[in-house]
Amino acid sequence: MLILECPYCGVTGEETEFHGGGEAHLTRHGPGSSDDDFENYLFLRENPRGVHFERWRHVNGCGKWFHAARDTATLEVFGTYSAQTTEPPQDIKDAITAKRPGWSWREFK
């Protein structure tokens, strides 16, 4: 079971207190975008074995959305941070790199 900490209210809880919202750091395409861009936004998602960035909502608490960095194979959570950021904070990237040498932040489109 995942143990997450809400970066807004500071509550640490099991994943059942939160609700997953899919992959984080996506460029959202809507009206006026090309068919290819909209299709990619709707249907194409990363599904890595290893480090993954996800959106979560603290449904049984403050109700706010946040991002979490975790390993999909080990369920290790490297950290959580505000959903208003465009990329993970440096301390979370450093924690990932310390445990997963060779890992690098991918550029999101």
Order of alpha helices (4+ residues) and beta strands (2+ residues): beta-beta-beta-alpha-beta-beta-beta-alpha
